[in-house]
Amino acid sequence: MSTVSAVNNAALDLTKKQTNSEAAGSSLDKDSFLKLLTAQMKYQDPMNPTDQTGQLAQLAQFSSLEQMTNLTKQTESLARAAKADSAVSLVGRDVTYMNEAEQSVTGKVEKVTWVEGEPKLTIGGVPNIDPGMITEVV
């Protein structure tokens, strides 16, 4: 098997995985990136090795990718915590919200529950109200 075809086969395998992953709602991860980089290094021509500058650029991209992934996870975690704090801080307060019929309704927030990881309020005995529907806190 030639060097070029071996790297192309590794890239093709990763592309297939990406296509399957994207169908499932995700994309290539850092492990896939490392596998492609390793395949490139493994099958490089020893008489004409890959430029070190190119390898360093790929490693820098990998490092940036990993840092962005970690930052995204931390940001998502902070956003969930902020959403939960906001919902809990409304307990016992009078609020006005738009109901499903797009009518303005006022009531007291009685409790907060989590449905599929999202906070939902019970206002005046009406459960599962999205905090985003609140238009006024009295």
MIROVO-58236 format. One record per residue: x, y, z of N, C-alpha, C in turn; residue number from 0; residue in one letter. Coordinates in steps of 0.2 Angstrom, whole numbers, plus 5000, padded with zeros to 4 digits. Layout:
! MIROVO-58236
<node n_px="X" n_py="Y" n_pz="Z" ca_px="X" ca_py="Y" ca_pz="Z" c_px="X" c_py="Y" c_pz="Z" seq="NUM" type="A"/>
...
//
This chain:
! MIROVO-58236
<node n_px="5004" n_py="4994" n_pz="5000" ca_px="5000" ca_py="5000" ca_pz="5000" c_px="5004" c_py="5006" c_pz="5000" seq="0" type="M"/>
<node n_px="5003" n_py="5011" n_pz="4996" ca_px="5007" ca_py="5017" ca_pz="4995" c_px="5006" c_py="5021" c_pz="5001" seq="1" type="S"/>
<node n_px="5011" n_py="5026" n_pz="5002" ca_px="5010" ca_py="5031" ca_pz="5008" c_px="5004" c_py="5035" c_pz="5007" seq="2" type="T"/>
<node n_px="5003" n_py="5038" n_pz="5001" ca_px="4997" ca_py="5042" ca_pz="5000" c_px="4991" c_py="5039" c_pz="5001" seq="3" type="V"/>
<node n_px="4990" n_py="5033" n_pz="4998" ca_px="4984" ca_py="5029" ca_pz="4999" c_px="4982" c_py="5027" c_pz="5006" seq="4" type="S"/>
<node n_px="4988" n_py="5026" n_pz="5010" ca_px="4987" ca_py="5024" ca_pz="5017" c_px="4984" c_py="5030" c_pz="5021" seq="5" type="A"/>
<node n_px="4987" n_py="5036" n_pz="5020" ca_px="4984" ca_py="5042" ca_pz="5023" c_px="4977" c_py="5043" c_pz="5021" seq="6" type="V"/>
<node n_px="4976" n_py="5043" n_pz="5014" ca_px="4970" ca_py="5044" ca_pz="5011" c_px="4964" c_py="5039" c_pz="5014" seq="7" type="N"/>
<node n_px="4966" n_py="5033" n_pz="5015" ca_px="4962" ca_py="5028" ca_pz="5018" c_px="4960" c_py="5030" c_pz="5025" seq="8" type="N"/>
<node n_px="4965" n_py="5032" n_pz="5029" ca_px="4964" ca_py="5034" ca_pz="5036" c_px="4959" c_py="5040" c_pz="5036" seq="9" type="A"/>
<node n_px="4961" n_py="5045" n_pz="5032" ca_px="4956" ca_py="5051" ca_pz="5031" c_px="4949" c_py="5049" c_pz="5029" seq="10" type="A"/>
<node n_px="4949" n_py="5044" n_pz="5025" ca_px="4942" ca_py="5042" ca_pz="5022" c_px="4938" c_py="5039" c_pz="5028" seq="11" type="L"/>
<node n_px="4942" n_py="5034" n_pz="5032" ca_px="4939" ca_py="5031" ca_pz="5038" c_px="4936" c_py="5037" c_pz="5043" seq="12" type="D"/>
<node n_px="4940" n_py="5042" n_pz="5044" ca_px="4938" ca_py="5047" ca_pz="5048" c_px="4932" c_py="5051" c_pz="5046" seq="13" type="L"/>
<node n_px="4932" n_py="5052" n_pz="5039" ca_px="4927" ca_py="5056" ca_pz="5036" c_px="4920" c_py="5052" c_pz="5036" seq="14" type="T"/>
<node n_px="4921" n_py="5045" n_pz="5036" ca_px="4915" ca_py="5041" ca_pz="5036" c_px="4912" c_py="5041" c_pz="5044" seq="15" type="K"/>
<node n_px="4917" n_py="5041" n_pz="5048" ca_px="4915" ca_py="5042" ca_pz="5055" c_px="4912" c_py="5049" c_pz="5057" seq="16" type="K"/>
<node n_px="4914" n_py="5054" n_pz="5054" ca_px="4911" ca_py="5061" ca_pz="5054" c_px="4904" c_py="5061" c_pz="5052" seq="17" type="Q"/>
<node n_px="4903" n_py="5058" n_pz="5046" ca_px="4897" ca_py="5058" ca_pz="5042" c_px="4892" c_py="5054" c_pz="5047" seq="18" type="T"/>
<node n_px="4894" n_py="5048" n_pz="5050" ca_px="4890" ca_py="5045" ca_pz="5054" c_px="4888" c_py="5049" c_pz="5061" seq="19" type="N"/>
<node n_px="4894" n_py="5052" n_pz="5063" ca_px="4893" ca_py="5056" ca_pz="5069" c_px="4888" c_py="5062" c_pz="5068" seq="20" type="S"/>
<node n_px="4889" n_py="5065" n_pz="5062" ca_px="4885" ca_py="5071" ca_pz="5061" c_px="4878" c_py="5069" c_pz="5061" seq="21" type="E"/>
<node n_px="4876" n_py="5063" n_pz="5058" ca_px="4870" ca_py="5061" ca_pz="5058" c_px="4867" c_py="5060" c_pz="5065" seq="22" type="A"/>
<node n_px="4871" n_py="5058" n_pz="5069" ca_px="4869" ca_py="5057" ca_pz="5076" c_px="4870" c_py="5064" c_pz="5080" seq="23" type="A"/>
<node n_px="4872" n_py="5069" n_pz="5077" ca_px="4872" ca_py="5076" ca_pz="5080" c_px="4878" c_py="5078" c_pz="5083" seq="24" type="G"/>
<node n_px="4884" n_py="5075" n_pz="5081" ca_px="4890" ca_py="5077" ca_pz="5084" c_px="4895" c_py="5078" c_pz="5078" seq="25" type="S"/>
<node n_px="4902" n_py="5080" n_pz="5079" ca_px="4907" ca_py="5080" ca_pz="5074" c_px="4913" c_py="5077" c_pz="5076" seq="26" type="S"/>
<node n_px="4918" n_py="5077" n_pz="5072" ca_px="4925" ca_py="5074" ca_pz="5074" c_px="4927" c_py="5077" c_pz="5080" seq="27" type="L"/>
<node n_px="4930" n_py="5073" n_pz="5084" ca_px="4932" ca_py="5075" ca_pz="5091" c_px="4940" c_py="5075" c_pz="5091" seq="28" type="D"/>
<node n_px="4943" n_py="5076" n_pz="5096" ca_px="4950" ca_py="5077" ca_pz="5097" c_px="4954" c_py="5070" c_pz="5096" seq="29" type="K"/>
<node n_px="4950" n_py="5065" n_pz="5098" ca_px="4953" ca_py="5058" ca_pz="5096" c_px="4954" c_py="5057" c_pz="5089" seq="30" type="D"/>
<node n_px="4949" n_py="5059" n_pz="5085" ca_px="4949" ca_py="5058" ca_pz="5078" c_px="4955" c_py="5062" c_pz="5075" seq="31" type="S"/>
<node n_px="4956" n_py="5068" n_pz="5077" ca_px="4961" ca_py="5073" ca_pz="5075" c_px="4968" c_py="5069" c_pz="5076" seq="32" type="F"/>
<node n_px="4969" n_py="5067" n_pz="5082" ca_px="4975" ca_py="5063" ca_pz="5084" c_px="4976" c_py="5057" c_pz="5079" seq="33" type="L"/>
<node n_px="4971" n_py="5053" n_pz="5078" ca_px="4972" ca_py="5048" ca_pz="5074" c_px="4974" c_py="5050" c_pz="5067" seq="34" type="K"/>
<node n_px="4971" n_py="5055" n_pz="5064" ca_px="4973" ca_py="5057" ca_pz="5057" c_px="4980" c_py="5060" c_pz="5057" seq="35" type="L"/>
<node n_px="4982" n_py="5063" n_pz="5063" ca_px="4989" ca_py="5066" ca_pz="5063" c_px="4994" c_py="5060" c_pz="5064" seq="36" type="L"/>
<node n_px="4992" n_py="5055" n_pz="5068" ca_px="4997" ca_py="5049" ca_pz="5069" c_px="4997" c_py="5045" c_pz="5062" seq="37" type="T"/>
<node n_px="4992" n_py="5045" n_pz="5058" ca_px="4992" ca_py="5041" ca_pz="5052" c_px="4996" c_py="5045" c_pz="5047" seq="38" type="A"/>
<node n_px="4996" n_py="5052" n_pz="5047" ca_px="5000" ca_py="5056" ca_pz="5043" c_px="5008" c_py="5054" c_pz="5044" seq="39" type="Q"/>
<node n_px="5009" n_py="5054" n_pz="5051" ca_px="5016" ca_py="5053" ca_pz="5053" c_px="5019" c_py="5046" c_pz="5051" seq="40" type="M"/>
<node n_px="5014" n_py="5041" n_pz="5052" ca_px="5016" ca_py="5034" ca_pz="5052" c_px="5018" c_py="5033" c_pz="5044" seq="41" type="K"/>
<node n_px="5014" n_py="5036" n_pz="5040" ca_px="5014" ca_py="5034" ca_pz="5033" c_px="5018" c_py="5039" c_pz="5029" seq="42" type="Y"/>
<node n_px="5022" n_py="5044" n_pz="5032" ca_px="5025" ca_py="5049" ca_pz="5028" c_px="5031" c_py="5045" c_pz="5025" seq="43" type="Q"/>
<node n_px="5033" n_py="5048" n_pz="5019" ca_px="5039" ca_py="5046" ca_pz="5015" c_px="5046" c_py="5048" c_pz="5019" seq="44" type="D"/>
<node n_px="5050" n_py="5043" n_pz="5021" ca_px="5056" ca_py="5044" ca_pz="5025" c_px="5061" c_py="5048" c_pz="5021" seq="45" type="P"/>
<node n_px="5060" n_py="5048" n_pz="5014" ca_px="5065" ca_py="5052" ca_pz="5010" c_px="5063" c_py="5059" c_pz="5009" seq="46" type="M"/>
<node n_px="5056" n_py="5060" n_pz="5010" ca_px="5054" ca_py="5067" ca_pz="5009" c_px="5049" c_py="5068" c_pz="5015" seq="47" type="N"/>
<node n_px="5051" n_py="5069" n_pz="5021" ca_px="5047" ca_py="5069" ca_pz="5027" c_px="5043" c_py="5075" c_pz="5027" seq="48" type="P"/>
<node n_px="5037" n_py="5075" n_pz="5031" ca_px="5033" ca_py="5081" ca_pz="5032" c_px="5037" c_py="5087" c_pz="5035" seq="49" type="T"/>
<node n_px="5035" n_py="5092" n_pz="5032" ca_px="5038" ca_py="5098" ca_pz="5035" c_px="5037" c_py="5099" c_pz="5042" seq="50" type="D"/>
<node n_px="5042" n_py="5101" n_pz="5046" ca_px="5041" ca_py="5101" ca_pz="5054" c_px="5036" c_py="5107" c_pz="5055" seq="51" type="Q"/>
<node n_px="5036" n_py="5112" n_pz="5051" ca_px="5032" ca_py="5118" ca_pz="5052" c_px="5025" c_py="5116" c_pz="5052" seq="52" type="T"/>
<node n_px="5023" n_py="5112" n_pz="5047" ca_px="5017" ca_py="5109" ca_pz="5046" c_px="5014" c_py="5105" c_pz="5052" seq="53" type="G"/>
<node n_px="5019" n_py="5101" n_pz="5054" ca_px="5017" ca_py="5097" ca_pz="5060" c_px="5016" c_py="5101" c_pz="5066" seq="54" type="Q"/>
<node n_px="5020" n_py="5106" n_pz="5067" ca_px="5019" ca_py="5111" ca_pz="5073" c_px="5012" c_py="5115" c_pz="5072" seq="55" type="L"/>
<node n_px="5011" n_py="5117" n_pz="5066" ca_px="5004" ca_py="5120" ca_pz="5065" c_px="4998" c_py="5115" c_pz="5066" seq="56" type="A"/>
<node n_px="4999" n_py="5109" n_pz="5065" ca_px="4994" ca_py="5104" ca_pz="5066" c_px="4993" c_py="5103" c_pz="5074" seq="57" type="Q"/>
<node n_px="4999" n_py="5103" n_pz="5077" ca_px="4998" ca_py="5102" ca_pz="5084" c_px="4996" c_py="5108" c_pz="5088" seq="58" type="L"/>
<node n_px="4997" n_py="5114" n_pz="5085" ca_px="4994" ca_py="5120" ca_pz="5088" c_px="4987" c_py="5120" c_pz="5087" seq="59" type="A"/>
<node n_px="4984" n_py="5118" n_pz="5081" ca_px="4977" ca_py="5118" ca_pz="5080" c_px="4974" c_py="5113" c_pz="5084" seq="60" type="Q"/>
<node n_px="4977" n_py="5107" n_pz="5086" ca_px="4974" ca_py="5102" ca_pz="5090" c_px="4974" c_py="5105" c_pz="5097" seq="61" type="F"/>
<node n_px="4979" n_py="5109" n_pz="5099" ca_px="4979" ca_py="5112" ca_pz="5106" c_px="4973" c_py="5117" c_pz="5106" seq="62" type="S"/>
<node n_px="4972" n_py="5121" n_pz="5101" ca_px="4967" ca_py="5126" ca_pz="5101" c_px="4960" c_py="5123" c_pz="5101" seq="63" type="S"/>
<node n_px="4960" n_py="5117" n_pz="5097" ca_px="4953" ca_py="5113" ca_pz="5097" c_px="4952" c_py="5111" c_pz="5104" seq="64" type="L"/>
<node n_px="4956" n_py="5108" n_pz="5108" ca_px="4955" ca_py="5105" ca_pz="5114" c_px="4953" c_py="5111" c_pz="5119" seq="65" type="E"/>
<node n_px="4957" n_py="5117" n_pz="5119" ca_px="4955" ca_py="5122" ca_pz="5123" c_px="4948" c_py="5125" c_pz="5122" seq="66" type="Q"/>
<node n_px="4946" n_py="5125" n_pz="5115" ca_px="4939" ca_py="5128" ca_pz="5114" c_px="4934" c_py="5123" c_pz="5116" seq="67" type="M"/>
<node n_px="4936" n_py="5116" n_pz="5116" ca_px="4931" ca_py="5111" ca_pz="5118" c_px="4930" c_py="5112" c_pz="5126" seq="68" type="T"/>
<node n_px="4935" n_py="5113" n_pz="5129" ca_px="4935" ca_py="5114" ca_pz="5136" c_px="4931" c_py="5120" c_pz="5138" seq="69" type="N"/>
<node n_px="4933" n_py="5125" n_pz="5135" ca_px="4929" ca_py="5132" ca_pz="5136" c_px="4922" c_py="5131" c_pz="5135" seq="70" type="L"/>
<node n_px="4920" n_py="5128" n_pz="5129" ca_px="4913" ca_py="5127" ca_pz="5128" c_px="4909" c_py="5123" c_pz="5133" seq="71" type="T"/>
<node n_px="4912" n_py="5118" n_pz="5136" ca_px="4909" ca_py="5114" ca_pz="5141" c_px="4908" c_py="5118" c_pz="5147" seq="72" type="K"/>
<node n_px="4914" n_py="5122" n_pz="5149" ca_px="4913" ca_py="5126" ca_pz="5155" c_px="4908" c_py="5132" c_pz="5154" seq="73" type="Q"/>
<node n_px="4907" n_py="5135" n_pz="5148" ca_px="4902" ca_py="5140" ca_pz="5147" c_px="4895" c_py="5137" c_pz="5147" seq="74" type="T"/>
<node n_px="4894" n_py="5131" n_pz="5144" ca_px="4888" ca_py="5127" ca_pz="5145" c_px="4886" c_py="5126" c_pz="5152" seq="75" type="E"/>
<node n_px="4891" n_py="5124" n_pz="5156" ca_px="4889" ca_py="5122" ca_pz="5163" c_px="4887" c_py="5129" c_pz="5167" seq="76" type="S"/>
<node n_px="4891" n_py="5134" n_pz="5166" ca_px="4889" ca_py="5141" ca_pz="5169" c_px="4882" c_py="5143" c_pz="5167" seq="77" type="L"/>
<node n_px="4881" n_py="5142" n_pz="5160" ca_px="4874" ca_py="5144" ca_pz="5158" c_px="4868" c_py="5140" c_pz="5161" seq="78" type="A"/>
<node n_px="4869" n_py="5134" n_pz="5162" ca_px="4864" ca_py="5129" ca_pz="5166" c_px="4864" c_py="5132" c_pz="5173" seq="79" type="R"/>
<node n_px="4869" n_py="5133" n_pz="5176" ca_px="4869" ca_py="5135" ca_pz="5183" c_px="4866" c_py="5142" c_pz="5184" seq="80" type="A"/>
<node n_px="4867" n_py="5147" n_pz="5179" ca_px="4864" ca_py="5153" ca_pz="5179" c_px="4856" c_py="5153" c_pz="5178" seq="81" type="A"/>
<node n_px="4854" n_py="5148" n_pz="5174" ca_px="4847" ca_py="5147" ca_pz="5172" c_px="4844" c_py="5144" c_pz="5178" seq="82" type="K"/>
<node n_px="4847" n_py="5139" n_pz="5182" ca_px="4844" ca_py="5136" ca_pz="5188" c_px="4844" c_py="5142" c_pz="5193" seq="83" type="A"/>
<node n_px="4849" n_py="5146" n_pz="5194" ca_px="4849" ca_py="5151" ca_pz="5199" c_px="4843" c_py="5156" c_pz="5198" seq="84" type="D"/>
<node n_px="4842" n_py="5158" n_pz="5192" ca_px="4837" ca_py="5163" ca_pz="5190" c_px="4830" c_py="5160" c_pz="5192" seq="85" type="S"/>
<node n_px="4829" n_py="5153" n_pz="5190" ca_px="4822" ca_py="5150" ca_pz="5191" c_px="4821" c_py="5150" c_pz="5198" seq="86" type="A"/>
<node n_px="4826" n_py="5147" n_pz="5202" ca_px="4825" ca_py="5146" ca_pz="5210" c_px="4824" c_py="5153" c_pz="5213" seq="87" type="V"/>
<node n_px="4827" n_py="5158" n_pz="5211" ca_px="4826" ca_py="5165" ca_pz="5214" c_px="4819" c_py="5168" c_pz="5213" seq="88" type="S"/>
<node n_px="4815" n_py="5165" n_pz="5209" ca_px="4808" ca_py="5167" ca_pz="5208" c_px="4803" c_py="5164" c_pz="5212" seq="89" type="L"/>
<node n_px="4805" n_py="5159" n_pz="5216" ca_px="4801" ca_py="5155" ca_pz="5220" c_px="4798" c_py="5160" c_pz="5226" seq="90" type="V"/>
<node n_px="4791" n_py="5161" n_pz="5226" ca_px="4788" ca_py="5165" ca_pz="5231" c_px="4787" c_py="5172" c_pz="5228" seq="91" type="G"/>
<node n_px="4789" n_py="5173" n_pz="5222" ca_px="4788" ca_py="5180" ca_pz="5219" c_px="4782" c_py="5180" c_pz="5215" seq="92" type="R"/>
<node n_px="4779" n_py="5186" n_pz="5214" ca_px="4773" ca_py="5186" ca_pz="5209" c_px="4776" c_py="5188" c_pz="5202" seq="93" type="D"/>
<node n_px="4774" n_py="5184" n_pz="5197" ca_px="4776" ca_py="5186" ca_pz="5190" c_px="4771" c_py="5186" c_pz="5186" seq="94" type="V"/>
<node n_px="4772" n_py="5189" n_pz="5180" ca_px="4767" ca_py="5189" ca_pz="5174" c_px="4770" c_py="5185" c_pz="5169" seq="95" type="T"/>
<node n_px="4767" n_py="5180" n_pz="5165" ca_px="4769" ca_py="5177" ca_pz="5160" c_px="4764" c_py="5176" c_pz="5154" seq="96" type="Y"/>
<node n_px="4766" n_py="5174" n_pz="5148" ca_px="4762" ca_py="5173" ca_pz="5143" c_px="4760" c_py="5166" c_pz="5143" seq="97" type="M"/>
<node n_px="4754" n_py="5164" n_pz="5143" ca_px="4752" ca_py="5157" ca_pz="5143" c_px="4752" c_py="5154" c_pz="5135" seq="98" type="N"/>
<node n_px="4750" n_py="5148" n_pz="5134" ca_px="4750" ca_py="5145" ca_pz="5128" c_px="4745" c_py="5149" c_pz="5123" seq="99" type="E"/>
<node n_px="4739" n_py="5152" n_pz="5126" ca_px="4735" ca_py="5156" ca_pz="5122" c_px="4737" c_py="5163" c_pz="5121" seq="100" type="A"/>
<node n_px="4743" n_py="5164" n_pz="5123" ca_px="4746" ca_py="5171" ca_pz="5122" c_px="4742" c_py="5176" c_pz="5126" seq="101" type="E"/>
<node n_px="4740" n_py="5174" n_pz="5132" ca_px="4737" ca_py="5179" ca_pz="5136" c_px="4741" c_py="5180" c_pz="5142" seq="102" type="Q"/>
<node n_px="4741" n_py="5186" n_pz="5145" ca_px="4745" ca_py="5188" ca_pz="5151" c_px="4742" c_py="5185" c_pz="5157" seq="103" type="S"/>
<node n_px="4746" n_py="5181" n_pz="5161" ca_px="4743" ca_py="5178" ca_pz="5167" c_px="4748" c_py="5180" c_pz="5173" seq="104" type="V"/>
<node n_px="4745" n_py="5182" n_pz="5178" ca_px="4749" ca_py="5184" ca_pz="5184" c_px="4748" c_py="5179" c_pz="5190" seq="105" type="T"/>
<node n_px="4753" n_py="5177" n_pz="5193" ca_px="4753" ca_py="5172" ca_pz="5198" c_px="4759" c_py="5171" c_pz="5202" seq="106" type="G"/>
<node n_px="4759" n_py="5168" n_pz="5208" ca_px="4765" ca_py="5167" ca_pz="5212" c_px="4769" c_py="5160" c_pz="5210" seq="107" type="K"/>
<node n_px="4775" n_py="5161" n_pz="5210" ca_px="4779" ca_py="5155" ca_pz="5208" c_px="4780" c_py="5151" c_pz="5214" seq="108" type="V"/>
<node n_px="4777" n_py="5145" n_pz="5214" ca_px="4777" ca_py="5140" ca_pz="5219" c_px="4782" c_py="5135" c_pz="5220" seq="109" type="E"/>
<node n_px="4785" n_py="5133" n_pz="5214" ca_px="4791" ca_py="5128" ca_pz="5214" c_px="4794" c_py="5128" c_pz="5207" seq="110" type="K"/>
<node n_px="4800" n_py="5125" n_pz="5208" ca_px="4804" ca_py="5124" ca_pz="5202" c_px="4805" c_py="5117" c_pz="5201" seq="111" type="V"/>
<node n_px="4804" n_py="5114" n_pz="5195" ca_px="4806" ca_py="5107" ca_pz="5194" c_px="4810" c_py="5107" c_pz="5188" seq="112" type="T"/>
<node n_px="4814" n_py="5101" n_pz="5187" ca_px="4818" ca_py="5101" ca_pz="5181" c_px="4815" c_py="5095" c_pz="5176" seq="113" type="W"/>
<node n_px="4814" n_py="5097" n_pz="5170" ca_px="4811" ca_py="5093" ca_pz="5165" c_px="4816" c_py="5092" c_pz="5159" seq="114" type="V"/>
<node n_px="4819" n_py="5086" n_pz="5159" ca_px="4825" ca_py="5085" ca_pz="5154" c_px="4830" c_py="5090" c_pz="5154" seq="115" type="E"/>
<node n_px="4832" n_py="5092" n_pz="5160" ca_px="4838" ca_py="5096" ca_pz="5162" c_px="4836" c_py="5104" c_pz="5162" seq="116" type="G"/>
<node n_px="4830" n_py="5105" n_pz="5160" ca_px="4828" ca_py="5112" ca_pz="5160" c_px="4823" c_py="5114" c_pz="5166" seq="117" type="E"/>
<node n_px="4824" n_py="5120" n_pz="5169" ca_px="4820" ca_py="5122" ca_pz="5174" c_px="4813" c_py="5124" c_pz="5171" seq="118" type="P"/>
<node n_px="4808" n_py="5121" n_pz="5175" ca_px="4801" ca_py="5123" ca_pz="5173" c_px="4797" c_py="5126" c_pz="5180" seq="119" type="K"/>
<node n_px="4793" n_py="5131" n_pz="5179" ca_px="4790" ca_py="5134" ca_pz="5185" c_px="4783" c_py="5131" c_pz="5186" seq="120" type="L"/>
<node n_px="4781" n_py="5131" n_pz="5192" ca_px="4774" ca_py="5130" ca_pz="5194" c_px="4771" c_py="5137" c_pz="5196" seq="121" type="T"/>
<node n_px="4767" n_py="5140" n_pz="5193" ca_px="4764" ca_py="5147" ca_pz="5194" c_px="4757" c_py="5147" c_pz="5195" seq="122" type="I"/>
<node n_px="4755" n_py="5148" n_pz="5201" ca_px="4747" ca_py="5148" ca_pz="5203" c_px="4744" c_py="5142" c_pz="5201" seq="123" type="G"/>
<node n_px="4748" n_py="5136" n_pz="5203" ca_px="4745" ca_py="5129" ca_pz="5202" c_px="4746" c_py="5127" c_pz="5195" seq="124" type="G"/>
<node n_px="4749" n_py="5131" n_pz="5190" ca_px="4750" ca_py="5129" ca_pz="5183" c_px="4757" c_py="5126" c_pz="5182" seq="125" type="V"/>
<node n_px="4758" n_py="5120" n_pz="5181" ca_px="4765" ca_py="5117" ca_pz="5181" c_px="4768" c_py="5118" c_pz="5174" seq="126" type="P"/>
<node n_px="4775" n_py="5117" n_pz="5174" ca_px="4779" ca_py="5116" ca_pz="5167" c_px="4779" c_py="5123" c_pz="5163" seq="127" type="N"/>
<node n_px="4779" n_py="5128" n_pz="5167" ca_px="4780" ca_py="5135" ca_pz="5163" c_px="4787" c_py="5137" c_pz="5162" seq="128" type="I"/>
<node n_px="4789" n_py="5138" n_pz="5156" ca_px="4796" ca_py="5140" ca_pz="5154" c_px="4797" c_py="5147" c_pz="5157" seq="129" type="D"/>
<node n_px="4803" n_py="5147" n_pz="5161" ca_px="4805" ca_py="5154" ca_pz="5163" c_px="4805" c_py="5159" c_pz="5158" seq="130" type="P"/>
<node n_px="4807" n_py="5157" n_pz="5152" ca_px="4808" ca_py="5162" ca_pz="5147" c_px="4801" c_py="5165" c_pz="5145" seq="131" type="G"/>
<node n_px="4795" n_py="5163" n_pz="5147" ca_px="4789" ca_py="5166" ca_pz="5145" c_px="4787" c_py="5171" c_pz="5150" seq="132" type="M"/>
<node n_px="4791" n_py="5172" n_pz="5156" ca_px="4790" ca_py="5177" ca_pz="5160" c_px="4791" c_py="5184" c_pz="5157" seq="133" type="I"/>
<node n_px="4786" n_py="5189" n_pz="5158" ca_px="4787" ca_py="5195" ca_pz="5155" c_px="4788" c_py="5201" c_pz="5161" seq="134" type="T"/>
<node n_px="4786" n_py="5199" n_pz="5167" ca_px="4787" ca_py="5204" ca_pz="5172" c_px="4787" c_py="5200" c_pz="5179" seq="135" type="E"/>
<node n_px="4792" n_py="5203" n_pz="5183" ca_px="4792" ca_py="5201" ca_pz="5190" c_px="4790" c_py="5206" c_pz="5194" seq="136" type="V"/>
<node n_px="4785" n_py="5205" n_pz="5198" ca_px="4782" ca_py="5210" ca_pz="5202" c_px="4785" c_py="5211" c_pz="5209" seq="137" type="V"/>
//
